[in-house]
Amino acid sequence: MKKPILIFTALFLCLILLTSYANIELKNNKNYPSLQDAKQTIYNYKTYYNERYGYSIEYPSSKLIPQGESGSGDGQVFKSQDSKSELRVYRDYRDVLDFGLQDAYNEDLRGDGGNFVVTYKKLGNNYYVISGYKNKNIFYQKTIIFRNQLCTAIITYPESEKNYYNKVCENIFRTFK
């Protein structure tokens, strides 16, 4: 009776040692990509940097194609190949010193006509976010104060693309600075 217990205990200890060794090898192996590397590979993020105003944002270049700087150099539009999705990034025409963040927020909450429904809004100390539906598309807007200027990024996309953009919007707007 003692012999099977000893064999079982020895096998159990060997299993624990092998598992511990395998975990150490996985942690020390630098060949495994990080989560950030995996995201970079899947979405192929690139950074747009605005020379004139100094702000930047990452965008998924595998999905959104730059359309060229505006004539005034204040921003860029990125469109999907079918033109149904769009990211606009620009220095806002409203002056934060004269207009104020709260006033810009209130104005944007009113919308500019059309079927405009806000489903999420947040006003922070140096930014605001507004999200919802406009003309049957989902939109997400973030406006920030950057170097005493208002800078805005707005993405619009069809509801059929919701799963894709829910994943990338976090990175797009987290990198907007």
N, C-alpha and C positions, 0 to 999 in steps of 0.2 A: 504494500500500500504506500510505503514511503517513497519507493522508486518512481512511480508515476507523478507524484507531487513534485519531486525534485526535478524531473524532466520538464514538467509543465512550467515550473518556476524559472528554470534555466532558459527555456524558449521565450518566456515572457520577458525576461531581462534582456535577451538578445534583441527582441522586437523593439523594446524601448530604446536601446542603444542605437539601432539602425535608424529609427525614426528621428532621433535627436541629431544624428550625423547628417541625415538627408536635409533636415531643416537648416542646419548650419551651412551646408553646401549651397542651398538655394539662396540664402541671405547673402553669402559671400560672392556668389556668381554675378559678375557685372554684365553678363551677356543678356540678361532678361531686361526688356524695355520697361521703363517706368510708366505709370499711368499717363503722365504728361506726354511722354514720347508716343504712346499709343494714340492719344488724342490728336497729336500733331500729324501722325501718319494717316489716320482715318479722315480727318477734315482738312488737312493740309493748310493750316493757318498761316497767313502772311500778315505782316504789319503794314498798315497805311500810316504814314507820317505826314502831317501837313506842315510844310516848310514855313509858310507865312505866319501861322498862329501857334505852331509848336505842339499841337495835340496829336495823339496817336490812338489807333484802335486795331485790334486783330480781327480778321475776317476769314471765313472758310473759302479759300481760293478755288477749291474743287467745285464749289457751288455758285459763288458770287464773283462776277467778272467786273473789274474796274472799268468805268466808262470814260475816265479822263478827268483831270482837275477842272473845276469850273473856271470860267474866264477871269473871275476876280481872284482866284486862288484861295477861296475860303473853304473849299471842301471837295468832296468826291461822291459820286453815286456808283453803287455796285449793283449789278442786276444778274439774276439767274438767266440761263440760256433761253428759257421760254418767256422771259420778262415778267413772270408772275410774282416773283419775289424781288424785293429791293431793299438795300441798305443805303441810307443817306447820312452823310456825316458832314457837318458844316459849322462854321462860326456863325452863331445866331446874329441876326440883324439888330436885335434888342441889346442895348447897352446896360450891363448889370449895374453900373453906378447910377444911371438915371432911372432905369426901369425897375430894377430889383428882382431878385429870385422869386419872391412871393407873387409879384405881379405877373411875371412870365408864366409861373405855374398856374395861376388862376386863369390867365388868357388861354393857355393850352388845354385846360380842363373844359373850356367852353367849346373847343373844336373849331373847325372852319367850315361847318356845314356838312351836308351829306348824312348818311346814317352813321352816327358817332355814338358809341356806347363805351363808357369807361368801366372796366371790371377790376382794376387795381390802380392805386395811386399812393405815392409816398413822397413827402417833402422832407428832405434832410437839411443839414446846415449849409452844404455847398453843392447840392444836387437835388433833382427830383426825377421821379419815374412815373410814367403814365402808361397804362396798357389797356387794351380792349379790342373792340371791333370797329372797323370803319369800312363802309361800303362792302360788306361781306368778307373782308380780309381781317386777319389778326394784325395788330400793330403793337410795338413796344418801343417806347421813347425814353431816353435818358438825356437830361440836360444837366451839364455840370458848369460850375464856375472854375475857369482855368485862366490864370494870369489876368484876373479882373475882367474876364469876358465870359459870355455865355456860349458854350459849345454844345451842339445837339447831335445825337445819333438816333435815327428812327429806322426800324426795320418793319416791313410789311410783307405778309405772305399769306397764301390761301390756307384755309383750315386743313386742307388735305395734306399740307406739309408740316403740320403741327408737331408731329413726333420728331422730325429732323430738327426743326428750329428750336424746340424746347431744349434740346441737348446742346446746341451751339450758342444760343443767346446768352447763357450764363458766362461763357468765356468771352464772347464779343463785348458785352457790356462791362464785365469785370476789368477788361484791359483798356477801356476808354478812359484816357487821362491826358 
